[in-house]
Amino acid sequence: MSQTFTQSIAVNEASTGGWEKRDTEWMLTLFGTAIGAGVLFLPINAGLGGIWPLILMTVLIGPMTFLAHRGLNRLCLSSKNPGANITETVTEHFGQKAGSLITLGYFASIYPILLIYGIGITNTVSSLMVNQLGMEDPNRAILSFVLVAAMVSVMVAGQKTVLKVTNAIVYPLIAVLFGTSLYLIPQWNTAQFEASISAGDFLKTVFLTIPVLVFAFNHSPAVSSFASTYRKELGNDAEHQTSKTLKRTTMMLVGFTMFFVYSCVLTLSPAELLQAKAANLPILSIFAERTDNQIFAWLAQVVAIVAISSSFFGHYMGTREGLQGMIVNRAKAKGKQVNLKAIDKGIIVFITLSVWAVAYANVSVMGMIESLVAPILAMILFILPVYATHKVPSMAQYRSKANIFTVVMGLIAITGFITSQLI
């Protein structure tokens, strides 16, 4: 028995000490979850206030992203049940009523974004077929159903398939972001550095733009599945390795995404960024118009399709967990038995049909919904894990001064989201 125990320790140390293929796969999946089609609008939204606020936000966004997601990950790992997801964990820690309320908020903050991606993938593929391939307008009902069903089928195929597909499509996304960033370097200019900005405008810009970056770097919908997978493999040693993976994910997000943002912002003048904002066009489309280079037009479509698909997978995980948690909690509250297989089949049908219906209808108010659910998401990501360190015994070990920073930045993100809708 002693020898077996020693071997077990050795296995755990080996699996948590280095970097494995599993870690790379999850790093790319988390990266893909964060980088949605919004990355094409990020340089415009983040660069409108000038270069100096952007520099401060770049310094802040790395620690914000890592600490918040590490906190949520630790919360997901804190359950007594090794196989518990986030909805089961919050119910265990905060009780049936509070757990149901948090689960509802979790679901409500992710599901509408999944609907947005259904609309986005349909519109982008349709645009590609008409404008780049010279085809006639496709039947929207058929196109939207095929696209949604294809993405859901990848999720149904299992986690290994999801990781492989996500990894495969994230590489082109990274290549385009990095390649475009390098391509634009010869066109950089000093216009952004010469633009004057008052202290008041500086702070206002930071306050209103931080939420944009938080949302752009958010990969929380996939964190629960990520934590659960690692805990099943590594047991109580999962926290160390998941934190390492999250740290590298954050470095990758800040490195590639902010390099892309800076390269675009330094290429365009403040006036051109304002025009781009007014035109509501993705940044690569702006460059296509500016240079008459159709490669940018193609890249804009390709990046959008790849980014939407990779983000869809991550948000599907969160939607499924949230919906399953609500159904299970409601059934248990009524003393009913739970058939998880039947529930999962029902969830697959519901997500497929609802996303298809919204994609076919091409609902135009989804941007408003995204803005409304963002504060809920920020509260779950920034505030809830810190609160848990004071209320949950197994989370008490994670109390630190860094939590103050996380809460303050979370409050800025939440109030910034709300304020941006009132201005």
C-alpha positions as CSV (number, residue, x, y, z in Angstrom):
1,M,0.0,0.0,0.0
2,S,2.9,2.4,0.9
3,Q,4.4,1.8,-2.6
4,T,1.1,2.4,-4.3
5,F,0.7,5.6,-2.3
6,T,4.2,6.8,-3.3
7,Q,3.5,6.0,-6.9
8,S,0.3,8.0,-6.8
9,I,2.1,11.0,-5.4
10,A,4.8,10.7,-8.1
11,V,2.1,10.6,-10.8
12,N,0.3,13.6,-9.4
13,E,3.6,15.5,-9.2
14,A,4.5,14.6,-12.8
15,S,1.1,15.6,-14.1
16,T,1.0,19.0,-12.3
17,G,4.7,19.9,-12.6
18,G,5.1,20.3,-16.3
19,W,3.1,21.4,-19.3
20,E,1.1,18.8,-21.2
21,K,-0.9,18.6,-24.4
22,R,-4.1,18.8,-22.3
23,D,-2.9,22.2,-21.0
24,T,-2.3,23.5,-24.5
25,E,-5.7,22.3,-25.7
26,W,-7.5,24.0,-22.8
27,M,-5.4,27.2,-23.2
28,L,-6.5,27.5,-26.8
29,T,-10.1,26.6,-25.9
30,L,-10.2,29.4,-23.3
31,F,-8.5,31.8,-25.7
32,G,-11.1,30.9,-28.4
33,T,-14.0,31.4,-25.9
34,A,-12.8,34.9,-25.1
35,I,-12.0,36.0,-28.7
36,G,-15.4,36.4,-30.4
37,A,-16.2,38.4,-33.5
38,G,-16.1,41.5,-31.2
39,V,-12.3,41.5,-31.6
40,L,-12.8,43.1,-35.0
41,F,-14.5,46.1,-33.3
42,L,-12.2,46.1,-30.2
43,P,-9.5,48.4,-31.7
44,I,-12.2,51.0,-32.5
45,N,-13.9,50.9,-29.1
46,A,-10.6,50.7,-27.1
47,G,-8.7,53.2,-29.2
48,L,-11.3,56.0,-29.4
49,G,-10.0,57.7,-26.3
50,G,-6.4,57.9,-27.5
51,I,-3.2,56.1,-26.8
52,W,-2.5,57.1,-23.2
53,P,-5.7,55.7,-21.7
54,L,-5.1,52.5,-23.8
55,I,-1.6,52.1,-22.2
56,L,-3.1,52.3,-18.7
57,M,-5.8,49.8,-19.6
58,T,-3.2,47.4,-21.0
59,V,-1.4,47.4,-17.7
60,L,-4.6,46.8,-15.8
61,I,-6.4,44.2,-18.0
62,G,-3.8,41.4,-17.6
63,P,-4.1,41.2,-13.7
64,M,-7.9,41.8,-13.9
65,T,-8.4,39.0,-16.4
66,F,-6.2,36.5,-14.6
67,L,-7.2,37.2,-11.0
68,A,-11.0,37.2,-11.8
69,H,-10.9,33.9,-13.8
70,R,-8.6,32.3,-11.2
71,G,-11.1,33.2,-8.5
72,L,-14.0,31.7,-10.4
73,N,-11.9,28.6,-11.2
74,R,-11.0,28.2,-7.5
75,L,-14.7,28.5,-6.6
76,C,-15.5,25.8,-9.2
77,L,-12.8,23.5,-7.6
78,S,-14.1,24.1,-4.0
79,S,-17.0,21.6,-4.0
80,K,-16.8,18.5,-1.9
81,N,-18.0,16.6,-5.0
82,P,-15.1,16.2,-7.5
83,G,-17.5,16.1,-10.4
84,A,-19.5,19.2,-9.5
85,N,-20.0,22.0,-12.0
86,I,-20.4,25.7,-11.0
87,T,-24.2,25.4,-10.5
88,E,-23.9,22.5,-8.2
89,T,-21.0,24.2,-6.3
90,V,-22.8,27.5,-5.6
91,T,-25.9,25.5,-4.5
92,E,-23.7,23.5,-2.1
93,H,-22.1,26.6,-0.7
94,F,-24.9,29.1,-0.6
95,G,-28.0,27.0,-0.2
96,Q,-30.9,26.1,-2.5
97,K,-32.5,29.5,-3.0
98,A,-29.2,31.5,-3.3
99,G,-27.8,28.8,-5.5
100,S,-30.8,28.9,-7.8
101,L,-30.6,32.7,-8.0
102,I,-26.9,32.6,-8.9
103,T,-27.5,29.8,-11.4
104,L,-30.2,31.9,-13.0
105,G,-27.9,34.9,-13.3
106,Y,-25.1,32.6,-14.7
107,F,-27.5,31.3,-17.4
108,A,-29.0,34.7,-18.1
109,S,-25.5,36.2,-18.6
110,I,-24.4,33.6,-21.1
111,Y,-27.4,32.3,-23.1
112,P,-28.2,35.6,-24.8
113,I,-24.6,35.8,-26.0
114,L,-25.0,32.3,-27.5
115,L,-28.1,33.7,-29.4
116,I,-26.0,36.6,-30.6
117,Y,-23.4,34.2,-32.1
118,G,-26.2,32.4,-33.9
119,I,-27.2,35.6,-35.6
120,G,-23.6,36.6,-36.2
121,I,-22.5,33.3,-37.8
122,T,-25.6,33.4,-40.1
123,N,-25.0,37.0,-41.2
124,T,-21.3,36.5,-41.7
125,V,-21.5,33.3,-43.8
126,S,-24.4,34.9,-45.8
127,S,-22.3,38.0,-46.5
128,L,-19.3,35.8,-47.5
129,M,-21.4,33.9,-50.0
130,V,-22.9,37.0,-51.6
131,N,-20.0,39.5,-51.5
132,Q,-16.9,37.3,-51.8
133,L,-18.1,34.2,-53.6
134,G,-20.6,36.0,-55.8
135,M,-23.5,33.7,-55.0
136,E,-27.2,34.6,-54.6
137,D,-28.7,35.3,-51.3
138,P,-29.1,31.9,-49.6
139,N,-32.3,30.7,-47.9
140,R,-31.9,32.1,-44.4
141,A,-33.9,29.4,-42.7
142,I,-31.9,26.6,-44.2
143,L,-28.5,28.3,-43.8
144,S,-29.1,29.3,-40.2
145,F,-30.3,25.8,-39.3
146,V,-27.3,24.1,-41.0
147,L,-24.8,26.4,-39.2
148,V,-26.4,26.1,-35.8
149,A,-26.9,22.4,-36.0
150,A,-23.3,21.9,-37.2
151,M,-21.9,23.8,-34.2
152,V,-24.1,22.0,-31.7
153,S,-23.2,18.6,-33.2
154,V,-19.6,19.3,-32.4
155,M,-20.5,19.9,-28.8
156,V,-22.6,16.7,-28.7
157,A,-19.7,14.7,-30.1
158,G,-17.9,15.1,-26.7
159,Q,-15.3,17.1,-25.0
160,K,-12.3,15.6,-26.8
161,T,-13.9,16.5,-30.2
162,V,-14.7,20.0,-29.0
163,L,-11.1,20.6,-27.9
164,K,-9.7,19.3,-31.2
165,V,-12.0,21.4,-33.3
166,T,-11.5,24.5,-31.2
167,N,-7.7,24.1,-31.3
168,A,-7.8,23.6,-35.1
169,I,-9.9,26.8,-35.7
170,V,-8.1,29.0,-33.2
171,Y,-4.7,28.7,-35.0
172,P,-6.0,30.6,-38.1
173,L,-7.4,33.2,-35.8
174,I,-4.1,33.7,-34.1
175,A,-2.3,33.8,-37.5
176,V,-4.6,36.5,-38.9
177,L,-4.4,38.7,-35.8
178,F,-0.6,38.4,-35.6
179,G,-0.1,38.7,-39.3
180,T,-2.3,41.8,-39.6
181,S,-0.6,43.4,-36.7
182,L,2.8,42.9,-38.4
183,Y,1.5,44.0,-41.8
184,L,0.3,47.3,-40.4
185,I,3.6,48.2,-38.7
186,P,5.0,50.2,-41.7
187,Q,1.9,52.3,-41.6
188,W,2.2,53.3,-37.9
189,N,2.1,57.1,-37.2
190,T,2.4,59.4,-34.2
191,A,-1.1,61.0,-34.6
192,Q,-2.4,59.2,-31.5
193,F,0.5,60.5,-29.4
194,E,-0.1,64.1,-30.6
195,A,-3.8,64.2,-29.7
196,S,-4.4,66.2,-26.5
197,I,-6.6,64.8,-23.7
198,S,-7.6,66.3,-20.3
199,A,-7.3,64.5,-17.0
200,G,-11.1,64.3,-16.9
201,D,-11.4,62.8,-20.3
202,F,-8.6,60.4,-19.6
203,L,-10.3,59.0,-16.5
204,K,-13.7,58.9,-18.3
205,T,-12.2,57.0,-21.2
206,V,-10.6,54.4,-18.9
207,F,-13.8,54.1,-16.8
208,L,-16.0,53.4,-19.9
209,T,-13.5,51.3,-21.9
210,I,-12.4,48.9,-19.1
211,P,-15.8,47.1,-19.4
212,V,-15.3,46.6,-23.1
213,L,-11.9,44.9,-22.5
214,V,-13.3,42.8,-19.7
215,F,-16.0,41.5,-22.0
216,A,-13.5,41.0,-24.8
217,F,-11.2,38.9,-22.6
218,N,-14.0,37.0,-20.8
219,H,-13.7,33.2,-21.0
220,S,-15.7,32.4,-17.9
221,P,-18.4,30.3,-19.7
222,A,-15.8,27.6,-20.2
223,V,-14.1,27.8,-16.8
224,S,-16.5,25.4,-15.0
225,S,-16.0,22.6,-17.6
226,F,-12.2,23.4,-17.5
227,A,-12.0,23.1,-13.7
228,S,-14.1,20.0,-13.6
229,T,-11.9,18.2,-16.2
230,Y,-8.7,19.0,-14.3
231,R,-10.2,18.0,-11.0
232,K,-11.2,14.6,-12.4
233,E,-7.7,14.0,-13.6
234,L,-5.6,15.6,-10.9
235,G,-7.8,15.7,-7.8
236,N,-6.8,18.1,-5.1
237,D,-3.7,19.1,-7.2
238,A,-5.9,20.6,-9.9
239,E,-5.7,24.2,-8.6
240,H,-1.9,24.6,-9.3
241,Q,-2.1,23.4,-12.9
242,T,-5.4,25.2,-13.7
243,S,-3.9,28.5,-12.4
244,K,-0.8,27.9,-14.6
245,T,-3.0,27.3,-17.6
246,L,-5.2,30.4,-16.9
247,K,-2.0,32.5,-16.5
248,R,-0.7,31.5,-19.9
249,T,-4.2,32.0,-21.4
250,T,-4.2,35.6,-20.1
251,M,-0.7,36.2,-21.4
252,M,-1.7,34.9,-24.8
253,L,-4.9,37.1,-24.8
254,V,-3.1,40.2,-23.8
255,G,-0.1,39.6,-26.1
256,F,-2.0,38.8,-29.4
257,T,-5.1,40.9,-28.8
258,M,-3.5,44.0,-27.5
259,F,-0.8,43.9,-30.2
260,F,-3.6,43.8,-32.8
261,V,-5.4,46.7,-31.0
262,Y,-2.2,48.8,-30.8
263,S,-1.3,48.1,-34.4
264,C,-4.7,49.2,-35.7
265,V,-4.9,52.2,-33.4
266,L,-1.4,53.4,-34.4
267,T,-2.3,53.1,-38.1
268,L,-5.5,55.1,-37.9
269,S,-5.8,58.7,-36.7
270,P,-8.3,59.7,-34.0
271,A,-10.6,61.2,-36.7
272,E,-10.5,57.9,-38.7
273,L,-11.4,55.9,-35.6
274,L,-14.4,58.2,-35.0
275,Q,-15.5,57.6,-38.6
276,A,-15.1,53.9,-38.2
277,K,-17.3,54.0,-35.0
278,A,-20.0,55.9,-36.8
279,A,-19.9,53.5,-39.8
280,N,-20.2,50.5,-37.4
281,L,-17.8,48.5,-39.5
282,P,-15.2,46.0,-38.3
283,I,-11.7,47.2,-38.3
284,L,-10.5,45.0,-41.2
285,S,-13.3,46.3,-43.4
286,I,-12.1,49.8,-42.7
287,F,-8.6,48.8,-43.9
288,A,-10.2,47.2,-47.0
289,E,-11.9,50.5,-47.9
290,R,-8.9,52.5,-47.1
291,T,-6.5,50.5,-49.3
292,D,-8.9,48.9,-51.8
293,N,-7.2,45.6,-50.7
294,Q,-9.8,42.9,-50.9
295,I,-7.6,40.6,-48.8
296,F,-8.7,42.5,-45.8
297,A,-12.4,42.0,-46.8
298,W,-11.8,38.3,-46.9
299,L,-9.9,38.3,-43.7
300,A,-12.6,40.2,-41.9
301,Q,-15.1,37.4,-42.9
302,V,-12.8,34.6,-42.1
303,V,-11.8,36.0,-38.7
304,A,-15.5,36.6,-37.8
305,I,-16.5,33.0,-38.8
306,V,-13.6,31.4,-36.9
307,A,-14.0,33.7,-33.8
308,I,-17.8,33.2,-33.6
309,S,-17.4,29.4,-33.9
310,S,-14.8,29.1,-31.2
311,S,-16.7,31.4,-28.8
312,F,-19.9,29.6,-29.5
313,F,-18.4,26.3,-28.2
314,G,-17.3,28.0,-24.9
315,H,-20.6,29.7,-24.4
316,Y,-22.5,26.5,-25.2
317,M,-20.7,24.9,-22.2
318,G,-21.8,27.6,-19.9
319,T,-25.4,27.7,-21.2
320,R,-25.8,23.9,-20.9
321,E,-24.5,24.0,-17.3
322,G,-26.7,26.9,-16.3
323,L,-29.8,25.4,-17.8
324,Q,-29.1,22.0,-16.4
325,G,-28.5,23.5,-13.0
326,M,-31.8,25.4,-13.0
327,I,-33.8,22.2,-14.1
328,V,-32.1,20.0,-11.5
329,N,-32.5,22.5,-8.7
330,R,-36.2,22.9,-9.5
331,A,-36.7,19.2,-9.6
332,K,-34.9,18.6,-6.3
333,A,-36.9,21.4,-4.6
334,K,-40.1,19.5,-5.6
335,G,-38.6,16.2,-4.5
336,K,-38.6,14.7,-8.0
337,Q,-36.0,12.3,-9.4
338,V,-33.6,13.6,-12.0
339,N,-32.9,11.9,-15.3
340,L,-29.7,13.7,-16.5
341,K,-29.6,11.9,-19.9
342,A,-33.2,13.0,-20.7
343,I,-32.4,16.6,-19.5
344,D,-29.3,16.7,-21.6
345,K,-31.2,15.6,-24.7
346,G,-33.9,18.3,-24.0
347,I,-31.2,20.9,-23.6
348,I,-29.6,20.1,-26.9
349,V,-33.0,20.4,-28.7
350,F,-33.9,23.6,-26.8
351,I,-30.5,25.3,-27.6
352,T,-30.6,24.2,-31.3
353,L,-34.1,25.4,-31.9
354,S,-33.9,28.6,-29.9
355,V,-30.6,29.7,-31.4
356,W,-31.9,28.8,-34.9
357,A,-35.1,30.7,-34.4
358,V,-33.3,33.9,-33.3
359,A,-30.7,33.5,-36.1
360,Y,-33.5,33.1,-38.7
361,A,-35.4,36.1,-37.3
362,N,-32.2,38.2,-37.3
363,V,-33.3,40.0,-34.1
364,S,-31.8,43.5,-34.0
365,V,-32.0,44.1,-30.2
366,M,-29.3,41.6,-29.2
367,G,-26.7,44.3,-28.7
368,M,-28.9,45.8,-26.0
369,I,-29.3,42.4,-24.3
370,E,-25.5,41.9,-24.4
371,S,-25.1,45.2,-22.6
372,L,-27.8,44.3,-20.0
373,V,-26.3,40.8,-19.2
374,A,-22.7,42.1,-19.0
375,P,-23.1,43.5,-15.4
376,I,-24.4,40.2,-14.2
377,L,-21.5,38.3,-15.8
378,A,-19.0,40.8,-14.2
379,M,-20.6,40.3,-10.8
380,I,-20.3,36.5,-11.0
381,L,-16.8,36.7,-12.4
382,F,-15.3,39.4,-10.1
383,I,-17.5,39.7,-7.0
384,L,-18.8,36.2,-6.2
385,P,-15.5,34.4,-5.9
386,V,-14.1,37.0,-3.5
387,Y,-17.3,36.9,-1.5
388,A,-16.9,33.1,-1.3
389,T,-13.5,33.5,0.4
390,H,-15.3,35.0,3.4
391,K,-18.3,32.7,3.4
392,V,-17.0,29.3,2.3
393,P,-14.4,27.5,4.6
394,S,-12.7,25.7,1.7
395,M,-12.2,29.1,0.0
396,A,-10.8,30.9,3.1
397,Q,-7.2,30.0,2.1
398,Y,-7.5,32.3,-0.9
399,R,-8.1,35.5,1.0
400,S,-5.5,38.1,-0.1
401,K,-4.9,41.8,-0.8
402,A,-5.3,40.9,-4.5
403,N,-9.0,40.4,-3.8
404,I,-9.4,44.1,-3.1
405,F,-8.0,44.9,-6.6
406,T,-10.4,42.3,-8.1
407,V,-13.4,43.7,-6.3
408,V,-12.6,47.4,-7.2
409,M,-12.0,46.6,-10.8
410,G,-15.2,44.5,-10.9
411,L,-17.2,47.4,-9.5
412,I,-15.6,49.7,-12.2
413,A,-16.6,47.2,-14.9
414,I,-20.2,46.8,-13.6
415,T,-20.8,50.6,-13.2
416,G,-19.0,51.3,-16.5
417,F,-21.3,48.8,-18.3
418,I,-24.4,50.5,-16.8
419,T,-23.1,54.1,-17.4
420,S,-22.2,53.4,-21.0
421,Q,-25.9,52.6,-21.7
422,L,-27.1,55.8,-20.0
423,I,-24.7,58.2,-21.9
